[in-house]
Amino acid sequence: MSRTDLSVVILAAGAGKRMRSARPKVLQPLAGHPLLAHVLDCTRRLHPAAVHVVYGHGGEEVRARFAEDAGLNWVLQSQQLGTGHAVLQAMPQIPDSHVVLVLCGDVPLLRPETLAPLLAAAADGVAVLTVELADATGYGRIVRDAAGAVHQIVEERDANDAVRALNEVNTGVIAAPAGKLHAWLASLRNDNAQGEYYLTDVISMAVADGTPVTGVRASDPAEVAGINTRLQLVEAETALRRRRALALIERGAILADPARIDIRGEVEVGADVFIDSNVLLAGRIRLGDGVQIGPNVVLRDAQIGAGTVVHAHSLLEDCRVGADCELGPYARLRPGSELAARVKIGNFVEIKNTRMAEASKANHLSYIGDADIGRDVNIGAGTITCNYDGANKHRTVIDEGAFIGSGVELVAPVHVGAGATIGAGSTISKEAPAGKLTLSRVRQKTLPDWRRPVKKPKPGQDT
């Protein structure tokens, strides 16, 4: 359900110098998607009335990456003068009646489930998401009063030894009433060690105004970790990989090793799905009941029917596979491929933009592109559909029950009739009639007087 009183402000203007990259920080990839994409995904699941992205460094590149997302309001922070200044840029477009949720574009693992109690607490005032760290070095500390309410957030550079000893820190995530937040932001000062307008200073302003400030603790430090370095990006990748693997297990999948599976999209699994080690799942994946995925397999935007087995080292992209098929090892299904039930694609076979009907098979070393293949067709080893004439692609049609011998070249456009047999080693460029044997071969010859050439000896070499 949409929250008509919620406006989200995402801070995405930072340069990310410690990344040592020409790419803006919020565009650094995590599980195949930019950091900002993960934050936006979390945001959409809150169903806010509006999403404001404050951008600055590499701004046009950031906007271009999300150009198709029409639901975003882009707010330019031309000078990076601090987090408080960044939020202030978005405030003129936010009604005073709204709750403002401030998120960071470099905190990609945050979940809506963690934000729900924060937003609930913001109904009575200001809510701050905090976390306890064993080593709080570098973070703003949460200072609470005797009653446990948040009294102040102190940046480390401005903290004394007593405050630095605290291990509860600010995550940068704050929810506050828009009307009061606007006034507090307008009153910010930059007389601090970094000469910036800190968003965290609104906490002490809220306390001074008598507005309750609630600290909501996150349970998992990895979930609220900001990404500032390459190492932190790797650590986030590890944490996200584990989270997604455990979610698959909870839905009934069997994983050979949860630490050795990469999930970079949305995965749906049926009952008793088995996934071996070093498997990459990207895009939208659907695995039916009893599917078995072998080691070192890559699936990208693939739908696989119940009972199908995908053997080791196979690559499937943008394809649909029916039930009880067998693929690989070393099979490749390229975009547009659709396999019906009980199809077999063997080792080193490549299928592209091809429809194969039930129980057909190509077991060895073949390329089948731009083809329509009927049921119960056997395609022999080394068969090639010659689908490209140098300018255009053409289709090959093979009707049900046909038998294609080994080493055959089918020069498209070409039609092989039902029950036809194509002799091994043939090049077929015209229609092969149904139920007939068609072949094209030159007569075999043996030259009795032929001798294999012999290399001439090099100067000075013994013969």
Secondary structure, DSSP 8 states (H G I E B T S, - for coil): --EEEEEEEEEE----GGG--SS-GGGSEETTEEHHHHHHHHHHTT-EEEEEEEE-TTHHHHHHHTTT-TTEEEEE-SS---HHHHHHHHGGGS-TTSEEEEEETT-TT--HHHHHHHHHHGGGSEEEEEEE-S--TTS-EEEE-TTS-EEEEE-GGG--HHHHT--EEEEEEEEEEHHHHHHHHHT----STT----TTHHHHHHHHHT--EEEEE-S-GGGG----SHHHHHHHHHHHHHHHHHHHHHTT-EES-GGGEEEEEEEEE-TT-EE-SSEEEEEEEEE-TT-EE-TT-EEEEEEE-TT-EE-TT-EEEEEEE-TT-EE-SS-EE-TT-EE-TT-EEEET-EEES-EE-TT-EEEES-EEESEEE-TT-EE-TT-EEE-B-SS-B--EEE-TT-EE-TT-EEESSEEE-TT-EE-TT-EE-S-B-TTSEE---------TT---------TT---
